[in-house]
Structure formats: C-alpha cells, structure tokens
C-alpha cells in the first residue's frame, strides 16, 4: 500500500535537540528545590514522551509535577528565544519532498502546544507541515498511538498501513508500532541508539530523517 501520511517527531528527528531538553529539565527541577542529576537517567530513557507524564513519575505530587512542567516549558522557550534552535540538516528538504510527492506530513511533539508553536515560528516552519500535534490535542502522548491515529483521522489517510512514522526514541517507535503503521523508522540524530530503536521494534533505522523520503517513496 502506498504511503499517504508521514508522522514525524520534532526534537531529535526534524529539529536538533543539542541538549536543550536536559537543560530545560534541569532548570525546572532546580526551581522545585531539588537535585536534577539523579533524575536525568530517567529523562533520557523517556525522551519523546509527554513531559508532564515524566514529571508525574519523578515528583511526589501533582502540584509539583504541574509546576515543574510549566517551568520546563518556560525554560525551553527561553532557550529557543535565545537562538538555540535549528533544524536537522536536510529535514525541511525531506518534508517538502514528501509533500511534493503527495504524502501528507504531520509534525508531533511531547511538548506543550505553545512550545511547539514557538519552535515552529523560530524555524520559519509555520506552514511547512500539513498538521502539527502535541499530546493535549490528541489525548495521550507517546508511547501511546494517539498522536499517530489523530493525524490519520485529521488528514484522511485510508489505512494505518498507509502511514509512516519516524522518530529518534523508543517511545516514537512504540507509538508507531501500536498504531499499526507500515513503516516505523528510527533515526540516529537524537536520544536513542540503533540498539534501543531496534529493540523497541523499528522496522528500519536511518542515519537521518533526510533518508526517509527514499524509503517512503519506494515502499510497495
């Protein structure tokens, strides 16, 4: 079945992370009067998941989790505003090529909508994708399939087997697999290694999202 929809992660996949998530997380935890260092291993393992879910796991109360999540979004936005935001090399070209070939593109994130919009504005990507989604717009974040399935419904793909998913984390792979996507590609420009992506169930592992169009457009 021909691929009709590509659902692409942002930080680490189409947008360079450059340690920004860890910096913003550390700032948020310090604002709670806590030491972030012991928590960073969990943060790395759960890259790609909804950030509020990560804070709920790490902090003892919902109030603290919400406060930390807000502080995270503020810290990340500040880093973006300071110019610490750039695309993965070749990502924009890859997205435009997919669209030119009739494949719709959705950009997804574990960040809040306001942070996602800030990143898109900083990159000049406001109208690049057919759709952008964050967890609050889909129900649940990764590793659940909600972002992928919401994109399918919003953009009118005919079948889950007509969907390709690409991301740099195990949670991206889990979301794509749970959704039933035909292609669930891991990319090596972000948080997780080849072995982690394969173990999570990736159908393919690519050096970068720039290699995705060749894979998608040659799919039979």
Buried (B, 14 or more C-beta within 10 A) or exposed (E): EBBBBBBBBBBBBBBBBBEBBBBBBBBBBBBBEBEBEEBEEEBBBBBBBBBBBBBBEBBEEEEBBBBBBBBBBBBBBBBBEEEBBEBBEBBBEBBEBBBEEEBBBBBBBBBBBEBBBBBBEBBEBEEBBBBBBBBEBBEBBBBBBBBBBBBBEBBEBEEBBBBBBBBBBBBBBBBBBBBBBBBBBBBBBBBBEEEBBBEBBBBBBBEBBBBBBEBBBEBE
